[in-house]
Amino acid sequence: MSAEPSVSRAHQPTPPPTPTRTARILNMLHRALIAELRVYSSIGRAIARRPAVPEGGTGIGYHRPVLTVLIIFIVLSAVEIPILDLIVHPWPAVRIPILILGIWGLTWMIGLLCAMLLRPHAVAPDGIRVRSGLEVDVFVPWDAVASVAISKRVDEPKQPRISVTDHGAEYAERMQDETNIEIELERPFAIRLPGLAPRGGEHQVTTIRLWADEPRAFLDAARPFLV
C-alpha cells in the first residue's frame, strides 16, 4: 500500500444553479428509460453469465446486506400475481391490466437483483468502478487514487451522497448507511452521479467511501495497482 496522503486544501464546491421544472421532468424520464433498459440488459447478463467486470479486473459485490429482503419481495410478488388473478378473474377489463402490472413489477425486481449481482464494484487495470443498483457507475482512474484502505463507518440515515469535509468533498455510496472502504484521491476529481444537481450531476471530490461485501478482497485486488 502507498503511504498516507498529505492533507490537501479544502475544496468548497460552487453551488450549481437550480434546475428548472422542465429539466427535472426530462431528467426523470431519461433516468426511468435508462433504468428500464438496464433491467432487461441485467437479466440478459444473468442468463449469459457475463458480469460487467472489465477484462483482467475483479468484481466485488455489495448486495449482501439487502439480498434477503430483495428475495423475499420477489417471492411475495410472484405469489401475489396468481392470487390477484383468481380474485379478478371474472372481470377481464380489470384482470388484464393487473396481470400486466404484476408481471412488469416482478420482472423489474428480478432485473434489479440481477443488476446488483452482475454489476459489482470493479477493480480493474484502468481504475476502480463504484457501482450501485441500476444507475450508479462512477469510474476513478488509478492516477487519481492516492490510497485505498479498509475503514468501516456508519452514518446517520438519509445522509446525502456528497458532503463537504475539512479536506474537501466526500462521495459516499452506502449500503444501509454503512461504508467500509475509503479511497483517498490525489487531487479533487470530477465524478458524475445520476440525476441533476445538487444530489446528482458532476461533483469534485477528494474522498470516496463505499460498501464492499468483502473489503479484504477489494483491498487485495487494488494493492497491485497502487504499489
C-alpha positions in Angstrom: 0.0 0.0 0.0 1.1 3.5 -0.6 1.8 5.9 2.2 -0.9 8.0 3.8 -1.6 11.0 1.6 -0.9 14.5 2.8 -3.7 16.8 3.8 -5.0 18.8 0.8 -6.5 22.2 0.7 -10.2 22.3 1.5 -12.3 22.5 -1.7 -15.5 24.3 -1.4 -17.7 23.5 -4.4 -19.7 26.3 -6.0 -23.4 25.6 -5.6 -24.9 24.7 -9.0 -27.9 26.5 -10.4 -31.3 25.2 -9.5 -32.7 23.1 -12.5 -35.9 24.2 -14.0 -39.1 22.1 -13.7 -38.8 21.1 -17.4 -35.3 20.0 -16.9 -36.3 17.9 -13.8 -39.1 16.2 -15.7 -36.9 15.4 -18.8 -34.2 14.1 -16.5 -36.7 11.9 -14.6 -38.0 10.4 -17.9 -34.4 9.8 -19.1 -33.5 8.1 -15.9 -36.6 5.9 -16.0 -35.8 4.9 -19.5 -32.2 4.0 -18.7 -33.3 2.0 -15.6 -35.9 0.1 -17.6 -33.3 -0.8 -20.3 -30.8 -1.8 -17.7 -33.3 -4.1 -16.0 -33.5 -6.2 -19.2 -29.8 -6.0 -20.0 -29.0 -7.2 -16.5 -31.4 -10.1 -16.9 -29.6 -10.9 -20.2 -26.2 -10.7 -18.4 -27.5 -13.1 -15.8 -28.7 -15.6 -18.4 -25.4 -15.3 -20.3 -23.4 -15.4 -17.1 -21.5 -12.3 -18.1 -20.8 -9.9 -15.2 -19.9 -6.3 -16.1 -16.3 -6.6 -15.0 -13.5 -5.4 -17.3 -11.0 -7.9 -18.6 -8.3 -8.5 -16.0 -10.4 -6.9 -13.3 -12.0 -8.2 -10.1 -15.7 -7.8 -9.2 -16.5 -7.2 -5.6 -20.2 -7.4 -4.6 -22.1 -5.0 -2.4 -25.5 -6.8 -2.3 -25.2 -9.0 0.8 -27.0 -6.6 3.3 -30.1 -6.3 1.2 -30.2 -9.7 -0.6 -32.6 -11.5 1.8 -35.1 -8.6 1.7 -35.0 -8.4 -2.0 -35.5 -12.1 -2.5 -38.5 -12.0 -0.1 -40.1 -9.2 -2.1 -39.6 -11.2 -5.3 -41.2 -14.3 -3.8 -44.1 -12.4 -2.4 -44.7 -10.7 -5.8 -44.6 -14.0 -7.6 -47.2 -15.4 -5.2 -49.3 -12.3 -5.4 -49.8 -12.5 -9.2 -51.9 -15.7 -9.4 -53.8 -14.8 -6.2 -54.9 -11.5 -7.6 -55.6 -13.1 -11.0 -58.0 -15.5 -9.3 -59.8 -12.7 -7.4 -60.4 -10.5 -10.5 -60.8 -13.4 -13.0 -64.5 -12.6 -13.8 -63.6 -9.1 -14.9 -61.2 -9.1 -17.9 -61.0 -5.3 -18.0 -59.5 -5.3 -14.5 -57.7 -8.6 -14.7 -55.5 -7.9 -17.8 -54.1 -4.6 -16.5 -53.4 -6.0 -13.1 -51.7 -9.1 -14.7 -49.5 -6.9 -16.9 -48.6 -4.6 -13.9 -47.8 -7.6 -11.7 -45.6 -9.3 -14.3 -43.8 -6.0 -15.1 -43.2 -5.4 -11.3 -41.9 -8.9 -10.8 -39.6 -8.5 -13.9 -38.3 -5.2 -12.6 -37.4 -6.6 -9.2 -35.7 -9.6 -10.8 -33.8 -7.2 -13.0 -32.7 -5.1 -10.0 -31.4 -8.2 -8.3 -29.5 -9.2 -11.4 -28.1 -5.7 -11.7 -26.8 -5.9 -8.1 -25.3 -9.3 -8.8 -23.9 -8.7 -12.3 -22.8 -5.1 -11.9 -20.5 -5.3 -8.9 -17.8 -2.8 -7.9 -14.9 -3.4 -10.3 -11.2 -3.2 -9.5 -9.5 -3.3 -13.0 -6.2 -2.4 -14.6 -7.6 1.0 -15.7 -9.1 2.0 -12.4 -12.0 1.5 -9.9 -15.7 1.4 -10.8 -18.0 2.2 -7.9 -21.5 0.8 -8.6 -24.9 0.6 -7.0 -28.1 -0.9 -8.4 -29.3 0.1 -11.9 -27.8 3.6 -12.2 -24.6 4.4 -10.3 -21.4 3.7 -12.2 -18.6 6.0 -11.1 -15.2 5.5 -12.7 -11.9 6.6 -11.0 -8.6 6.0 -12.8 -5.5 4.8 -10.9 -3.6 8.1 -11.5 -6.2 9.9 -9.4 -6.1 7.4 -6.5 -3.7 8.0 -3.6 -4.6 5.2 -1.3 -7.3 2.5 -0.6 -8.0 1.4 3.0 -10.5 -0.6 5.0 -12.4 1.9 7.2 -15.8 0.9 8.5 -18.2 3.8 9.2 -21.9 4.0 10.0 -23.6 7.3 9.0 -26.9 8.9 10.0 -29.9 7.7 8.0 -30.6 9.7 4.8 -27.2 11.3 4.6 -26.5 12.7 1.1 -24.0 11.0 -1.1 -21.9 14.2 -1.4 -20.8 16.0 1.8 -18.2 18.7 2.5 -15.4 17.9 5.0 -12.4 19.8 6.3 -10.3 18.1 3.5 -12.7 18.6 0.6 -15.9 17.0 -0.7 -16.6 13.3 0.0 -18.7 10.9 -2.0 -20.2 8.0 0.0 -22.0 5.1 -1.7 -23.5 3.5 1.3 -25.3 0.2 1.9 -27.8 0.5 4.7 -26.0 3.7 5.9 -22.6 1.8 6.1 -19.3 2.0 4.3 -16.2 0.0 4.8 -13.8 1.1 2.1 -12.1 4.5 1.9 -10.4 5.8 -1.3 -8.3 8.9 -0.9 -7.7 10.8 -4.1 -4.5 12.6 -5.2 -6.5 15.7 -6.1 -10.1 16.9 -6.5 -11.6 14.6 -9.1 -14.8 15.1 -11.1 -17.4 12.3 -10.7 -20.9 12.2 -12.2 -23.9 10.9 -10.3 -27.3 10.1 -11.8 -29.8 12.9 -11.8 -29.5 16.7 -11.5 -27.7 18.9 -9.0 -27.5 19.2 -6.1 -27.8 15.4 -5.5 -26.7 14.3 -8.9 -24.7 15.8 -11.7 -20.9 16.5 -11.6 -19.1 16.9 -8.3 -15.4 17.5 -7.5 -14.5 15.1 -4.6 -11.3 14.3 -2.7 -12.5 11.1 -0.9 -14.7 8.2 -1.9 -16.3 5.8 0.5 -18.2 2.6 -0.4 -19.5 -0.6 1.0 -18.0 -3.9 -0.2 -19.2 -7.3 0.9 -15.6 -8.5 1.0 -13.4 -5.4 1.9 -10.2 -7.5 2.3 -10.7 -8.9 -1.3 -11.3 -5.3 -2.5 -8.0 -4.2 -0.9 -6.1 -7.2 -2.2 -7.4 -6.5 -5.7 -6.3 -2.9 -5.5 -2.9 -3.4 -4.0 -1.0 -4.4 -7.2 -2.1 -1.2 -8.9 -1.0 1.0 -6.0 2.4 -0.4 -5.4 
